[in-house]
């Protein structure tokens, strides 16, 4: 099974317990593989960094294998500004997402992107300071970011 974050951030915990230590977060647009299921919990591996842990199953958007493969092969945009405002086109209210959020299938001209059946509009793209490797697939972007981090 596969999933993606369609909320600003999903806490990833060391154990399947709300009181357990938060070890990382899944940011908006990051996909993951579901390794195990327990009542109310999924054990996941985040695709971008390989971190594993437990998330509340209600916070995950499940993907079909075809949707997951599409996202893995899609060109993506990773935001660098602190706060980004997006809106799912069928929703009344926008939402804020953080820097390093992933916009799969991003269209630079319309500022729209698609996750599963949902189409989003990025409402404040003109605030973006810098693009990190636009027009790369997620796997190319992961490799690029890992190379950059070696110099740190």
C-alpha positions in Angstrom: 0.0 0.0 0.0 1.0 3.6 -0.6 0.1 7.0 0.7 0.8 10.7 0.5 0.4 13.7 2.8 -2.3 16.1 1.8 -2.0 18.0 5.1 0.8 20.4 6.1 2.7 17.8 8.1 2.0 14.4 9.5 3.9 13.5 12.7 5.9 10.3 12.4 6.3 8.5 15.7 8.8 5.9 17.0 5.9 3.6 18.2 2.2 3.2 17.3 1.2 5.5 20.2 0.2 9.2 20.4 2.6 9.6 23.4 5.5 8.1 21.5 8.5 10.3 20.5 8.0 12.2 17.2 11.0 11.2 15.0 10.3 13.2 11.9 7.4 14.5 9.8 5.9 13.7 6.4 5.4 17.1 4.7 2.7 18.0 2.3 3.1 16.1 -1.0 5.6 13.6 0.3 4.8 10.0 -0.6 5.4 6.9 1.4 5.1 3.1 1.4 2.9 1.5 4.1 4.9 -1.3 5.6 2.5 -2.5 8.3 -1.0 -1.8 9.7 -2.3 -1.7 13.2 -5.7 -0.4 14.4 -5.5 3.4 13.9 -1.8 3.3 12.7 0.4 2.7 9.6 4.1 2.0 9.8 5.6 3.8 6.8 8.8 4.5 5.0 9.0 8.0 3.6 10.2 8.0 0.0 12.3 11.1 0.1 14.6 10.2 3.0 13.9 6.6 3.9 12.8 7.4 7.5 10.5 4.8 9.0 7.9 5.2 11.8 4.3 5.2 12.7 1.6 7.7 11.6 -2.1 8.1 12.5 -3.9 6.3 9.6 -6.6 9.1 9.5 -3.9 11.5 8.3 -2.8 9.5 5.3 -4.3 9.8 1.8 -4.1 6.4 0.3 -2.9 6.0 -3.3 -3.5 3.3 -5.8 -0.3 1.7 -7.2 -0.9 3.6 -10.5 -1.2 6.9 -8.7 1.9 6.2 -6.6 3.9 5.3 -9.7 2.7 8.5 -11.5 3.9 10.6 -8.6 7.2 8.8 -8.5 7.8 9.5 -12.2 6.3 13.0 -12.2 8.2 16.3 -12.4 7.9 17.9 -9.0 8.5 21.3 -7.4 9.9 21.6 -3.9 9.1 24.9 -2.2 11.7 26.9 -0.4 9.7 29.7 1.1 8.7 29.4 4.7 5.0 29.4 4.2 3.1 28.5 1.0 -0.6 29.0 0.5 -2.4 26.4 -1.6 -6.0 25.6 -2.3 -7.6 22.4 -3.5 -10.0 23.6 -6.2 -13.1 21.9 -4.8 -12.5 23.2 -1.3 -13.7 26.6 0.1 -10.7 27.5 2.2 -6.9 27.5 1.4 -4.3 25.8 3.5 -0.8 26.7 4.5 2.1 24.3 3.9 5.8 24.6 4.8 9.1 24.9 3.0 10.2 21.6 1.5 6.6 20.6 0.6 6.4 18.7 -2.7 4.1 19.7 -5.5 3.9 16.7 -7.9 2.9 17.3 -11.5 3.4 21.0 -11.0 2.6 23.3 -14.0 4.8 26.4 -13.8 2.4 28.4 -16.0 -0.9 27.8 -14.2 0.7 27.1 -10.7 -1.5 24.1 -10.4 -0.6 20.5 -9.4 -2.4 17.3 -9.0 -2.3 14.6 -6.2 -4.5 11.6 -7.0 -7.9 13.1 -8.0 -7.3 16.4 -6.4 -6.1 19.5 -8.2 -4.5 22.3 -6.2 -3.7 25.9 -6.9 -0.5 27.5 -5.4 -1.7 31.0 -4.4 1.5 32.7 -3.6 4.2 31.6 -6.1 5.6 35.1 -6.6 6.9 35.0 -3.0 9.2 32.1 -4.0 12.9 33.0 -3.5 14.5 30.2 -5.3 13.6 27.0 -7.1 15.4 23.7 -6.2 15.8 21.8 -9.5 12.4 22.3 -11.0 11.6 19.8 -13.8 13.2 16.8 -12.1 11.4 13.6 -11.2 11.1 12.9 -7.4 13.9 10.3 -7.7 16.2 12.8 -9.5 15.4 15.4 -6.9 16.2 13.0 -4.0 19.6 12.2 -5.6 20.3 15.9 -6.2 19.5 16.8 -2.6 21.6 14.0 -1.2 24.6 15.2 -3.3 24.1 18.7 -1.9 23.9 17.5 1.7 27.3 15.7 1.3 29.0 19.1 1.3 27.4 20.2 4.6 
